Amino acid sequence: MAVPPYNPFAADCSLRYVLITGASMGIGALFAREFAKNGRNLLLVARSVDKMTLLAEKLRLEEGVKVALCTADLNNPQSPDRIYKFCCDAKIEVDLLVNCAGLSQAGEFSAIEQIKLEEIMMVNMMALTKLTRLFVPGMVKRKNGGIINVASLGGFQGVPGLALYSATKSFIITLTEALHEELKERGISVVAVCPGFIDTGFLESSSHKRADIRLPIYKPEIVVDAAIRGLKNNRRVVLPTLIDKLLVFSQRVASRGMAIGLAGFFAGIRSER
Ligand SMILES: NC(=O)c1ccc[n+]([C@@H]2O[C@H](COP(=O)([O-])OP(=O)(O)OC[C@H]3O[C@@H](n4cnc5c(N)ncnc54)[C@H](OP(=O)(O)O)[C@@H]3O)[C@@H](O)[C@H]2O)c1
């Protein structure tokens, strides 16, 4: 008998938890608000304990859901195992994993410190992969679960000025596509959401000058809406805006060189030399 597709708002999910990494601010915090509004219990993961505590108190009070916190630095290779153990010890059953934590550094590849390169790879790829590996078996056992991976429009081609970041997001898209196929018959939806530029503190923390960006900068709500719609419809990859869709579609007719050049032009990162 075919396993029904995963519905994150089904009644039988009400005792389980949505684990959201990068939940202290930006897109991750908005995912938390949206899932809480729909009655889902949450496990928030990030480093900023004060921000998460404030958010958790607000959501408990306003939405009446349970909100657990697990402070973790995903740049630490032990963190995914520690988060998983935290869930086992607290009897927190995770049926939806939202891998949202991520970071970037705008500029020439050769100017980025080694330690920053490692941090970007560790948080964007390694932590996401390990968390997925840890939580998928429980979903498979229950024949029910979902994973939202926050990738980027930058993951569809290399982006000059964002070389490593775009490579990590390509990794996420590729991993998601394969896992989507592996798990779709088992009641598990896996989707990558691939936004363009979004109005959060991310641009400032990655030293990406807003004035130089040659694409619209959208509100984070569009990312959350598109991801949840994609999850419910069991889509593999979702592009939140019409511009995102046009840019990806245009790659079918443009040369690879042109697509990469255009991506660099739109990102607008100027060489400091
Ligand atoms: N904003 C954009 O233009 C844009 C576009 C496309 C894709 N995205 C993707 O969207 C996701 C969320 O970005 P955002 O815009 O919401 O950025 P943001 O506001 O800067 O939030 C980033 C989140 O990641 C967490 N994080 C970063 N490093 C971490 C670490 N070492 N350990 C644990 N958590 C860590 C941060 O928490 P703490 O600092 O509290 O640890 C924060 O909650 C990222 O994956 C990003 O690549 C963003």
PDBQT file of the ligand as one rigid body, heavy atoms in Angstrom, charges set to zero:
ROOT
HETATM    1  N1  LIG A 301      19.515  36.314   3.425  1.00  0.00    +0.000 N 
HETATM    2  C1  LIG A 301      19.744  35.936   2.171  1.00  0.00    +0.000 C 
HETATM    3  O1  LIG A 301      19.919  36.768   1.262  1.00  0.00    +0.000 OA
HETATM    4  C2  LIG A 301      19.752  34.476   1.827  1.00  0.00    +0.000 A 
HETATM    5  C3  LIG A 301      19.606  34.102   0.486  1.00  0.00    +0.000 A 
HETATM    6  C4  LIG A 301      19.630  32.754   0.140  1.00  0.00    +0.000 A 
HETATM    7  C5  LIG A 301      19.783  31.803   1.129  1.00  0.00    +0.000 A 
HETATM    8  N2  LIG A 301      19.935  32.183   2.429  1.00  0.00    +0.000 N 
HETATM    9  C6  LIG A 301      20.140  31.117   3.421  1.00  0.00    +0.000 C 
HETATM   10  O2  LIG A 301      19.143  31.206   4.412  1.00  0.00    +0.000 OA
HETATM   11  C7  LIG A 301      19.623  30.653   5.632  1.00  0.00    +0.000 C 
HETATM   12  C8  LIG A 301      19.280  31.587   6.773  1.00  0.00    +0.000 C 
HETATM   13  O3  LIG A 301      19.880  32.824   6.517  1.00  0.00    +0.000 OA
HETATM   14  P1  LIG A 301      19.282  34.203   7.070  1.00  0.00    +0.000 P 
HETATM   15  O4  LIG A 301      19.139  35.104   5.923  1.00  0.00    +0.000 OA
HETATM   16  O5  LIG A 301      18.148  33.965   7.968  1.00  0.00    +0.000 OA
HETATM   17  O6  LIG A 301      20.581  34.689   7.880  1.00  0.00    +0.000 OA
HETATM   18  P2  LIG A 301      20.756  35.221   9.384  1.00  0.00    +0.000 P 
HETATM   19  O7  LIG A 301      19.668  36.145   9.751  1.00  0.00    +0.000 OA
HETATM   20  O8  LIG A 301      22.192  35.685   9.431  1.00  0.00    +0.000 OA
HETATM   21  O9  LIG A 301      20.604  33.872  10.239  1.00  0.00    +0.000 OA
HETATM   22  C9  LIG A 301      21.573  32.868  10.168  1.00  0.00    +0.000 C 
HETATM   23  C10 LIG A 301      21.249  31.831  11.227  1.00  0.00    +0.000 C 
HETATM   24  O10 LIG A 301      22.248  30.806  11.179  1.00  0.00    +0.000 OA
HETATM   25  C11 LIG A 301      22.734  30.589  12.495  1.00  0.00    +0.000 C 
HETATM   26  N3  LIG A 301      24.134  30.197  12.486  1.00  0.00    +0.000 N 
HETATM   27  C12 LIG A 301      25.166  30.757  11.808  1.00  0.00    +0.000 A 
HETATM   28  N4  LIG A 301      26.329  30.177  12.160  1.00  0.00    +0.000 NA
HETATM   29  C13 LIG A 301      26.013  29.225  13.092  1.00  0.00    +0.000 A 
HETATM   30  C14 LIG A 301      26.779  28.313  13.855  1.00  0.00    +0.000 A 
HETATM   31  N5  LIG A 301      28.133  28.261  13.772  1.00  0.00    +0.000 N 
HETATM   32  N6  LIG A 301      26.137  27.494  14.711  1.00  0.00    +0.000 NA
HETATM   33  C15 LIG A 301      24.783  27.540  14.844  1.00  0.00    +0.000 A 
HETATM   34  N7  LIG A 301      24.005  28.396  14.151  1.00  0.00    +0.000 NA
HETATM   35  C16 LIG A 301      24.620  29.232  13.293  1.00  0.00    +0.000 A 
HETATM   36  C17 LIG A 301      22.569  31.934  13.198  1.00  0.00    +0.000 C 
HETATM   37  O11 LIG A 301      22.440  31.741  14.606  1.00  0.00    +0.000 OA
HETATM   38  P3  LIG A 301      23.483  32.213  15.718  1.00  0.00    +0.000 P 
HETATM   39  O12 LIG A 301      24.301  33.333  15.173  1.00  0.00    +0.000 OA
HETATM   40  O13 LIG A 301      22.611  32.588  16.867  1.00  0.00    +0.000 OA
HETATM   41  O14 LIG A 301      24.270  30.980  15.995  1.00  0.00    +0.000 OA
HETATM   42  C18 LIG A 301      21.255  32.423  12.625  1.00  0.00    +0.000 C 
HETATM   43  O15 LIG A 301      20.177  31.937  13.376  1.00  0.00    +0.000 OA
HETATM   44  C19 LIG A 301      21.124  30.416   5.424  1.00  0.00    +0.000 C 
HETATM   45  O16 LIG A 301      21.352  29.058   5.170  1.00  0.00    +0.000 OA
HETATM   46  C20 LIG A 301      21.449  31.229   4.180  1.00  0.00    +0.000 C 
HETATM   47  O17 LIG A 301      22.527  30.695   3.447  1.00  0.00    +0.000 OA
HETATM   48  C21 LIG A 301      19.912  33.488   2.813  1.00  0.00    +0.000 A 
ENDROOT
TORSDOF 0
